[in-house]
Amino acid sequence: MIDKQYELQEISGSHELKSFSNFLLLLVATIFFTSTYYILLPVLPLYLESLGGNYLQIGFVMGIFSISSLILRPISGSFADRMGRKALLYASIIVFLCTPLFYLLTPSLLLASLTQIFYGFSVGAFTVASTTMATDLTPNEKITQYVGIFSLAFVAAKGFAPAIGNLLFIKYGFHGALLFSWFAGLVSLLLLIPVKGPRLISSNQNVHFSKMLFDFRVQMPMITLFCGMVTFGIISNWLSTFATNRGIVNVSSFFFINTAFMIISRLFTAKITIKGLPRLTVVTGVLMIVSIWLIAGVTQLWQLALIGIVYGIGYGAYYPTLTSIVVLSVNKEERGTALGIYTMAFDLGVTAGSVLGGLSHYFGFVYVFWGITIIPILGLLYFWHQHRRLQALV
């Protein structure tokens, strides 16, 4: 039996304006939907604690979301190629809207764990499907620009939604935050209804998940992304602890400055041509490596703030640049599967950085920060050595 596959039509110049309006609607819908879980993220541990959970149990339940999202993301990418991007978006939102019903049953850690699995599926699947659809709506020559802009949806959601969740929890409790999160998902669904992607034409070509998993066009950027995201993992999870040990207060300034320059950097990638993507990958990777190396020696807040600027510029362009390389390297009917597999590297890299940061207990932060830079250095060397081979395959 041949699975139903699709071949996407190229976006003509006459339809570019309409495609951009669809892109903007998809962007806003993605902000709302991504915010749904991040509204609950800071208040779920408090709710689980009220159910009698200890810190170990709470950590396990919270981790289920990341695990389910990681496992289901590549599978979701395959579904996006088989059933269509918009159908998977609808399915993701419907699953999410039904999930809070578990909280109306007898509250327990078991039900909370089950809820996390469904949350992980819906958010992971939506992320892959929305990113894939965004690239479908984008002319090839503007892939880097649009991917950079679209990735800001996730930055905005992760930056503002937790603060909203905390405020809602303080004023209305957990169920108030849950209800607001549910309505955000509903708004996302309504915004998606008028969105129209490029017309899909039936194709007999199958996209094999196992084959794509070992496809060099996906593997090479995936390995490079993993190596770079190790630096993000150690910063996001261990910088506050490191700064406290150094007597540096108000470390939140680093994250604010870093986010601001990350946004600026992603907007700047709009001016980068397709031919400049490999060089930009190396330059931004070097900025991330230098930042991690320098962090080990900071003793004052202003030094940390300057490093936040450098890392923000590097990290801001690193992810959309590599994503653009993946999108441009594979066929359009393979994009969902390819992006689903590729984005696994982000979660794995962040997790690896977090785990390796724990070695500071034995070796100290300075040596761990310095030592961890070996991973992105090897990743960039591998990328630069192999990028011409990738260009030859495209």
C-alpha positions in Angstrom: 0.0 0.0 0.0 1.4 3.3 -1.0 1.1 6.1 1.6 -0.3 9.3 0.4 2.5 11.8 -0.2 2.6 15.3 -1.5 4.6 17.5 -3.7 4.4 21.2 -2.9 4.1 23.7 -5.7 6.6 26.5 -5.9 5.4 29.9 -4.7 5.1 32.3 -7.6 5.8 36.0 -7.3 2.1 36.8 -7.8 1.2 34.7 -4.7 4.0 35.9 -2.5 2.0 38.6 -0.8 -0.8 36.2 0.0 1.7 33.7 1.3 3.2 36.3 3.6 -0.2 37.1 5.1 -0.7 33.4 5.7 2.8 33.2 7.2 2.0 36.0 9.6 -1.3 34.3 10.7 0.7 31.1 11.2 3.3 33.0 13.2 0.8 34.5 15.6 -1.0 31.2 16.0 2.3 29.6 16.8 3.0 32.2 19.5 -0.4 31.5 21.1 -0.1 27.7 21.0 3.5 27.6 22.2 2.5 29.8 25.1 -0.1 27.3 26.2 2.4 25.0 27.9 4.9 27.6 29.0 2.1 29.4 30.9 1.8 26.2 32.9 5.5 25.4 33.1 6.3 27.5 36.2 3.1 26.6 38.1 2.9 22.9 37.4 5.6 22.1 40.0 3.6 24.0 42.6 0.5 22.2 41.7 2.3 18.8 41.9 3.7 19.7 45.3 0.2 20.4 46.5 -0.7 16.8 45.5 2.0 15.6 47.8 4.7 15.0 45.4 8.4 15.3 46.5 11.0 17.1 44.5 12.2 13.8 42.9 8.7 12.9 41.8 8.0 16.4 40.5 11.2 16.4 38.5 10.2 13.1 37.0 6.8 14.2 36.0 8.1 17.5 34.5 10.7 15.5 32.6 8.1 13.4 30.9 7.1 16.3 28.8 10.6 16.7 27.3 10.9 12.9 26.8 7.6 12.5 25.0 8.2 15.6 22.9 11.6 14.3 21.9 10.4 10.9 21.0 7.3 12.0 19.1 8.8 14.9 17.3 10.4 12.9 14.4 7.3 10.7 14.2 5.2 13.9 13.9 7.5 15.1 11.1 6.7 11.9 9.2 2.9 12.5 9.8 3.3 16.0 8.5 4.5 14.7 5.2 1.9 12.0 5.0 -1.3 13.7 6.2 -0.4 17.3 5.4 0.9 20.1 7.7 -2.4 21.7 8.5 -4.1 18.5 9.4 -1.3 17.7 12.0 -1.7 21.3 13.4 -5.4 20.7 13.9 -4.7 17.3 15.5 -2.1 18.8 17.9 -4.4 21.5 19.1 -7.4 19.2 19.5 -5.3 16.8 21.6 -4.1 19.8 23.7 -7.7 21.1 24.2 -8.8 17.7 25.5 -5.9 17.2 27.8 -7.0 19.5 30.6 -10.0 17.2 31.2 -7.6 14.9 33.1 -7.3 17.6 35.7 -11.1 17.4 36.3 -10.7 13.8 37.4 -9.3 12.8 40.7 -6.0 14.7 41.0 -3.0 12.4 41.2 0.6 12.3 40.1 -0.2 9.4 37.8 -2.8 11.5 35.9 -0.4 14.4 35.9 2.2 12.1 34.2 -0.3 11.0 31.6 -1.2 14.7 31.0 2.5 15.5 30.4 2.7 12.8 27.7 -0.2 14.3 25.8 1.2 17.8 26.3 4.6 16.6 25.0 2.9 15.1 21.9 0.8 18.2 21.1 3.6 20.7 21.5 6.2 18.6 19.8 4.0 17.8 16.8 2.8 21.4 16.5 6.4 22.7 16.5 7.4 20.5 13.6 4.2 21.0 11.6 4.2 24.8 12.0 7.9 25.2 11.1 7.4 22.9 8.1 4.4 24.9 6.9 6.2 28.1 7.4 9.0 27.0 5.0 6.3 25.8 2.6 5.0 29.4 2.5 8.5 30.8 1.9 10.3 31.3 -1.4 13.6 29.5 -1.4 15.6 32.7 -1.7 14.1 34.0 1.5 14.3 30.9 3.6 16.9 32.2 6.0 14.9 35.4 6.6 11.6 33.7 7.2 13.0 30.9 9.4 14.7 33.5 11.5 11.5 35.5 11.9 9.4 32.5 12.5 11.7 31.2 15.2 11.0 34.4 17.2 7.5 33.0 17.9 9.1 30.4 20.1 11.4 33.0 21.7 8.4 35.2 22.5 6.3 32.4 23.9 9.1 31.1 26.1 10.0 34.6 27.2 6.6 36.0 28.2 4.4 33.0 28.9 6.0 31.8 32.1 5.6 35.4 33.6 2.0 35.4 32.6 1.5 31.9 34.2 3.0 33.1 37.5 0.7 36.1 37.6 -2.3 34.0 36.9 -1.4 31.5 39.5 -0.9 34.2 42.2 -4.3 35.7 41.4 -6.5 32.8 40.3 -4.6 29.6 41.3 -3.6 26.7 39.1 -7.0 26.2 37.5 -7.1 29.9 36.5 -3.8 29.5 34.7 -5.0 26.2 33.2 -8.2 27.9 31.8 -6.2 30.8 30.4 -3.8 28.3 28.7 -6.8 26.4 27.2 -8.2 29.6 25.7 -4.8 30.4 24.2 -5.0 27.1 22.5 -8.5 27.8 21.2 -7.3 31.2 19.8 -4.5 29.4 18.0 -7.0 27.1 16.4 -9.2 30.0 15.3 -6.2 31.8 13.8 -5.2 28.7 11.8 -8.6 28.3 10.1 -8.0 31.0 7.4 -4.4 29.9 6.8 -3.8 28.4 3.4 -0.6 26.7 2.5 0.7 26.0 -1.1 -1.6 23.7 -3.1 -0.6 20.0 -2.6 -0.3 17.7 -5.5 -0.5 14.0 -5.1 2.8 12.1 -5.5 3.7 8.5 -5.3 7.1 9.1 -3.7 7.4 7.7 -0.1 9.4 9.4 2.6 11.0 6.7 4.6 11.7 7.7 8.2 14.6 5.3 8.7 16.2 6.4 5.5 15.9 10.0 6.4 17.3 9.4 9.8 20.6 8.3 8.3 20.5 10.8 5.4 23.7 12.9 5.3 21.6 16.0 4.3 19.9 15.8 7.7 22.7 14.2 9.8 25.4 16.8 9.1 23.4 19.9 10.2 21.9 17.8 13.1 25.3 16.9 14.5 26.4 20.5 14.2 23.3 21.7 15.9 23.7 19.2 18.8 27.3 20.3 19.4 26.3 24.0 19.5 23.3 23.4 21.7 25.5 21.9 24.4 26.6 25.5 25.1 23.0 26.6 25.5 22.3 23.7 27.8 25.0 24.6 30.3 24.2 28.3 30.2 20.4 28.0 30.7 20.8 25.4 33.5 24.0 26.3 35.3 24.8 30.0 34.8 22.7 31.2 37.7 24.5 28.8 40.1 27.9 29.7 38.7 27.1 33.4 39.1 26.0 32.9 42.7 29.2 31.1 43.5 31.1 34.1 42.1 29.0 36.6 44.1 27.4 38.0 41.0 23.8 39.2 41.7 21.0 40.0 39.2 22.1 37.4 36.7 18.7 37.8 35.0 20.3 40.8 33.3 22.4 38.4 31.3 19.3 36.5 30.0 17.5 39.7 29.2 20.4 41.2 27.2 21.1 37.8 25.6 17.5 37.5 24.4 17.4 41.1 23.1 20.5 40.5 21.0 19.4 37.1 19.9 16.3 38.7 18.4 18.4 41.4 16.7 20.7 38.6 15.4 17.8 36.6 13.9 16.4 39.7 12.2 19.9 40.4 10.8 20.1 36.9 9.2 17.5 38.2 6.7 20.4 39.9 4.8 22.4 36.7 4.5 22.3 35.0 1.1 22.0 31.2 0.6 25.7 31.0 -0.4 26.7 32.7 2.9 25.0 30.1 5.2 28.1 27.9 5.7 30.3 30.8 6.6 27.6 32.3 8.9 27.3 28.9 10.7 31.0 28.9 11.5 31.2 32.6 12.6 28.2 32.3 14.9 29.5 29.0 16.3 32.8 30.6 17.1 31.0 33.4 18.9 29.2 30.9 21.1 32.5 29.1 21.9 34.3 32.3 22.8 31.4 33.3 25.0 31.5 30.0 27.0 35.3 30.3 27.3 35.1 33.8 28.6 32.3 33.1 31.1 34.6 31.0 33.1 36.6 34.0 34.0 33.9 36.6 34.8 33.8 38.2 38.3 31.5 41.1 37.7 28.0 41.7 36.3 29.1 44.0 33.5 31.5 41.4 32.1 28.6 38.9 32.1 26.4 41.4 30.3 29.0 41.9 27.5 29.2 38.1 27.1 25.5 38.0 26.9 25.7 40.3 23.9 28.2 38.1 22.1 26.4 34.8 22.9 23.0 36.3 21.9 24.4 37.3 18.5 26.0 33.9 18.0 23.1 31.7 19.2 20.5 33.9 17.6 21.8 33.2 14.1 23.1 29.6 14.7 19.8 27.8 14.8 17.9 29.4 11.9 21.0 29.2 9.7 21.4 25.4 10.2 17.6 25.0 9.9 17.7 26.9 6.5 20.4 24.5 5.3 18.2 21.5 6.1 15.2 23.0 4.4 17.2 23.8 1.3 18.9 20.5 1.2 15.9 18.1 1.2 13.0 17.8 -1.2 9.8 19.7 -0.2 7.9 16.5 0.3 10.5 15.4 2.8 10.6 18.6 4.9 8.4 17.4 7.7 10.3 14.2 8.3 13.6 16.0 8.0 12.8 18.8 10.4 11.3 16.4 12.9 14.5 14.4 13.0 16.8 17.5 12.9 15.1 19.3 15.8 15.8 16.3 18.0 19.3 17.6 18.2 18.2 20.8 19.9 16.7 18.9 22.9 19.5 16.4 23.0 22.2 19.1 23.0 20.5 21.1 25.7 20.1 18.0 27.8 23.7 17.0 27.3 24.9 20.5 28.3 22.8 20.3 31.5 24.2 16.9 32.4 27.8 17.8 31.7 27.4 20.9 33.8 26.9 18.7 36.7 30.5 17.7 36.5 31.3 21.0 38.1 30.7 19.2 41.4 33.9 17.3 40.8 36.1 19.6 38.6 34.7 23.1 39.3 32.9 25.5 36.9 36.0 26.9 35.2 37.3 23.6 33.9 33.8 22.4 33.0 33.1 25.6 31.0 36.5 25.4 29.2 36.2 21.6 28.6 32.7 21.8 27.2 33.9 24.1 24.4 35.7 21.1 22.8 32.3 19.7 21.7 31.2 22.7 19.6 34.8 23.1 18.3 34.6 19.5 17.0 31.2 20.2 15.6 32.3 23.2 13.6 35.4 21.4 12.3 33.1 18.6 11.1 30.7 21.0 9.5 33.4 22.9 7.6 35.0 19.7 6.4 31.7 18.3 5.2 29.7 21.3 4.0 31.0 21.1 0.4 29.9 17.5 0.2 26.4 18.6 1.3 26.4 21.3 -1.4 27.3 18.7 -4.0 24.3 16.6 -3.0 21.8 19.4 -3.3 
